[in-house]
């Protein structure tokens, strides 16, 4: 399971390049390198599976979370393509796309103690134990993707059905800092 991830919450123009670079390395490069390194052995051995932790953010161009959402779009797309490639080897690939989960992720994604936290509403949070249970059940079903939690799953269906031009318009009304 590839579960490491970093985030950065705030406008792209004011982001620290070192933090963005670390996020690209962890969320994209490390996941891809680890998969590439282990895959030949997995194919030879058989009986393996790949679970990549992406995010509900992977289906949205999220202002103030642009690089994170883009890296998770990579994880989801990479997982889908790899799933097709590995079908003949009977190696299932699952993209886990949770919404907000209570972990240290939110604190790490904040820029400083005065910055706004991520704007997720409390009722959207899914317990990490539920994310794990739903992910393993999805792997057993050989699903391609799972959005753990009913509210997250419904949000994914709705968001994926909305045309990008409308999403762009709606996301333009995001809350902004004063001053």
Phi, psi and omega in degrees: 000128175264105188237000180288148178191146177233152176225169176211117183255113179156173183296141181302317185299333182254009181288152173279123183301323180300320179291318178297317180297317177298319179297316178298318180297314183285308188288333182245299188296311182296315179301315181292317181295315179299314179298314180297321181291321185270338188299316179304318178294320180297319180294315179296316185284321183075174177068021183252169175212157178239128174239118177250128179272114177255228182190155170303331178301341182293345181261004185228144167274095190265113174299147181072002179213028191301310184290318178301310181300320179294320179294324179286330172298321176300312182301316181294313180296316178301316180297317180297315180294316180296323177303316179294315180299323187267000181304316181294341179264003182056038176251106179288146176235127182238131171261117178266122186238073181286157167274212181294135178227139181284101174218186177282357182307312183300320179292321180292325182288337178294148182276324176199177184294341180266350184281156179293141174281178179295144189276020180293139177277145184307320184292347180274345183294141178242133178298142182300328178296324177291322178300314180296312182298315180291328178293315179294322177296320179295321177296318177300325179280354184061037177290155178276327187209148175222139175246091186298138181093134182301316182295321178294317180297317179294317178301319180297316179299314181295311183298321180289340180273342183278129177300144183303323180299324178286320177300316179303314180299310182297318181291342176292346180260021181298155177298140180241152175290149174279141174079000000 
